[in-house]
């Protein structure tokens, strides 16, 4: 889903990401569940990002 090209630039396969996220969101039965899932995903993105920063990729 995430790769680097021959110059070292990150490339995100957006179609794979869209399919993955769609699979999650299609399991929701109502708008409240959609909003809950969205917020939960965003919270985990922030948590993981902070952990990576704390473990230092390039400071």
C-alpha positions in Angstrom: 0.0 0.0 0.0 2.9 2.3 0.7 6.1 2.1 -1.3 9.0 4.2 -2.5 9.8 5.0 -6.1 13.4 4.8 -7.6 14.1 8.4 -6.3 13.1 7.4 -2.7 9.8 9.4 -2.7 6.9 7.8 -0.9 4.0 6.6 -3.0 0.6 5.7 -1.6 -1.6 3.3 -3.5 -4.8 5.3 -3.0 -7.0 2.6 -4.6 -5.8 0.0 -2.0 -6.4 2.5 0.8 -9.9 3.3 -0.5 -10.8 -0.3 -0.7 -9.5 -1.0 2.8 -11.4 1.9 4.3 -14.5 1.2 2.3 -14.6 -2.3 3.7 -14.5 -0.9 7.2 -17.1 1.8 6.6 -19.6 -0.5 4.8 -19.9 -2.5 8.0 -21.4 0.6 9.8 -25.2 0.5 10.1 -25.9 4.2 10.7 -24.4 7.6 10.7 -23.4 7.4 14.4 -21.3 4.3 13.7 -19.8 6.0 10.7 -18.8 9.0 12.8 -17.5 6.8 15.6 -15.4 4.8 13.1 -14.0 7.9 11.5 -13.0 9.4 14.9 -11.5 6.1 16.1 -9.4 5.9 12.9 -8.2 9.5 13.3 -7.3 8.9 16.9 -5.2 5.9 16.1 -3.5 7.7 13.2 -2.5 10.4 15.7 -1.4 7.9 18.3 0.8 5.9 15.9 2.2 9.1 14.4 3.2 10.3 17.8 4.8 7.0 18.7 6.9 7.0 15.5 8.0 10.6 16.2 8.9 9.7 19.8 10.9 6.7 18.5 12.5 9.2 16.1 12.6 8.6 12.4 14.8 11.6 11.5 15.1 14.4 14.1 
